[in-house]
Amino acid sequence: MRRLALAATALLALAACGSEEPDAGAPPTEPAAVASDLPPCPGQEDAAASAGAVDLAFDCLGGGTLDLALAPGVPTVLNLWASWCGPCREELPLFQQLSESAGEQLRVLGVDSQDGLPQGTSFAVDAGLTFPSAFDGEGELAAELGLRGLPQSVFLAADGSIAHIEAGEISSYDELRGLVAEHLGVQL
């Protein structure tokens, strides 16, 4: 059902791209957020993620799509955050540092969860995030995984399987590096 809804949304978005003037009779729609100051989500290969992977896809604040049904190909850390979440604001610099030191060994992606699109985009720009973030305004990923509260960190193996979920704020870079080493086997 979700794939059908996503497909319908994509078709509506594509249909709107072809017209130069808005249809006066159409209801106003929220445009997709593409902030040129934010990095797009990386391209993904068409390899399906392992069994049990989350079958959700999200538009990214800087463009592109994060499709969790596809294997990322490299170990990946997803950090679920929101602009209104104080602990999220505290730990985001740790994920920024992780992203900068990871090189090709590890991918770091944010997921702006349970937030407003303008608020999340503005916060990501103001915070100077250089790692991509997807937008999940309704908190579908957290709901699918049975997570409550933010922040949450999801550690994905290269095949897309969930290796670990860390609930709550990560308080230091050493703690974050230790979690990456323990659950993804990546030494930084």
Secondary structure as UniProt FT lines:
FT   HELIX           2..17
FT   TURN            24..25
FT   TURN            36..37
FT   TURN            51..52
FT   STRAND          57..60
FT   TURN            61..62
FT   STRAND          65..67
FT   TURN            68..69
FT   STRAND          76..81
FT   TURN            83..84
FT   HELIX           86..102
FT   TURN            103..104
FT   STRAND          107..113
FT   HELIX           117..127
FT   STRAND          133..136
FT   TURN            137..138
FT   HELIX           140..145
FT   STRAND          152..156
FT   TURN            158..159
FT   STRAND          162..167
FT   HELIX           173..184
//
